[in-house]
Amino acid sequence: MAIPIFFILAILAVLGDAEYVLYNGEVLMSGQNLTNGPHQLAMQSDCDLVLYNNGKPTWRANIGHKGKNCYLGLKQTGELVVRRNVHYTLWSSNARSKKGKYALVLDGSGALSVLGTRRWSSNNQKEIGRPPAEGEHRPVVETEYVLHSGQRLTLGRKLVYREYELAFNRCNLVINNTMSGKTLWQTNTKSNGCYLQLENNGELALKHVNQRLWSSNKKSDNGVYIAVLRFDGRLAVYGPMLWSNVQNKTRSDYGHGQGQIIELPSVL
C-alpha cells in the first residue's frame, strides 16, 4: 500500500537533519538542506534550489517561479524534481531511466550526482533507527558513510552512519549497531591483511593483495558508483551515474583515486 505523500512530508519535516544522501521516496523540504563539509544544497523557502560553498552560491536550479510549500524529490525513475503543493513541478533534472532505487549524493567536491539503480545490498534485516526523543536535536551527520568507485576502505578505517558502523574485525568486514552492540552482517573472511574496494564496474571486492576473499558478485559497465551505509543498517551499491550538475563528471573528479577513506570524528 502506497504511503500518501502528505504523510511522508510530515515525517521528513520532523526528521530533517542535514545529511548528504537523498534516496528516492524521500524529500528535501523548504528550509532543509544536504550538507557535506563546506558544501550545502538548500531547498530555500522561496522555492529556489541552490548549492553553496562556504555560503557562496555555486549552482542553482534557476527556478523562475517563486512561491511557498516546495520540496525536492527523487523519483523512482531517477529524475530530480522541485515541486510545489505536492504535484506541480517547477524544475526537473530531465534525466530519467528505468524504474528502480536511486540516490542523490552531494560529494566532498561539492558536486551533485544521481546514481542508480541499486545494484546490490547486504542481506541483513532492515532496521528502523531510533527516532529523536521529545525536545532532542540530533547533530549534523559529519562522518564518512559513502565509498566512491576506485576508493578503498582499509584496516583501521570505517564508514559510520549514526549508530551503524562498517569496519574490519581483523579481515572480517562487519556492520555493527553500536548502540545495541549487535552484529548485523559480516563477510566471514580471514586473512593477514585486506582492504575493501569498490571497483569501477560497481562490484564490491574484499582483497588480500590481489586475491579476492569476498565479493558482491554484482558488476556492470565501467562508470561512477557509490557504496553507501544506509539509514536502515544496510550497505548498498548504486550506479552508474545518471545525472550530475557538473558536465562530463568522471571518477577522477572525486579526487580520491586509490587512496584511503579518511575517518572523520563520530558524532554518535
PyMOL commands that set and color helices and strands:
alter all, ss='L'
color gray80, all
select helices_A, chain A and resi 5-15+251-254
alter helices_A, ss='H'
color red, helices_A
select strands_A, chain A and resi 21-23+27-29+33-36+39-43+49-53+56-60+70-74+80-84+88-92+102-106+112-116+118-121+146-148+152-154+158-161+164-169+172-177+182-186+195-198+204-208+211-215+226-229+235-238+241-244
alter strands_A, ss='S'
color yellow, strands_A
deselect
rebuild
show_as cartoon
